[in-house]
């Protein structure tokens, strides 16, 4: 999406990769696109690339570690700035200005994968500024790109078995009113590749009441804390129905 000024001039950032996914060591390249109905005068076009880790407050955590949040500044992972075009004039129509940045960490810092959580954000941004003469509003465009780890060694499989009964349920006040049941199963691994399917099995051993539906919920639990305390927030990622009313015991 382009950003338009009052004069009908727009600026946009278009990455070479449509997926916008990059790995450390690669070059982040693309073009800055300027559209204008008429010839425009400018005082220079700059493009910056920044990556940072920052905390953000949640409504559920207000007061828990607010002082900690206020004392911690964003951690800068990388920072580059490039003059893509010196002051001058651009012709009417479409102008494309190529750019390229090396995706390398700043100093001894580590590039973490892009992450948007409840309390923590790891974000990588490109920001283009088109400076205009006095009495003309500057134009700015911000675009996010994604950083992922390159494929490394295969994760070690760590299967885990589980069993669910009324007694094992949490946050249930009157367990005596729950129909007697027993469910067991296993997860093929607790260490998973986010790009691959999450696999396992569930077996219904017995249930006093008819089984109307079996749903599997994937929840992300994020915990952030300090000496003053910690805050925890659970967010549903996905909910899938894996069984319907016809489910029988030992299935």
Secondary structure, 3 states (H helix, E strand, C coil): CCEECCCCCEEEEEECCCCCEECCCCEEEEEEEEEECCCEEEEEEEEEEEEEEEECCCCCCCCCCHHHHHHCCCEEEEEEEEEEECCEEECCEEEEEEEEEECCCCCCCCCCCCEECCCEEEEEEEEEEEEECCCCCCEEEEEEEEECCCCCCCCCCCCEEEEEEHHHCCCCCCHHHCCCEEEEEEECCCCCCCCCCCCEEEEEEEECCCCCCEEEEEEEEEEEEECCEEEEEEEEEEEEEEECCCCCCCC
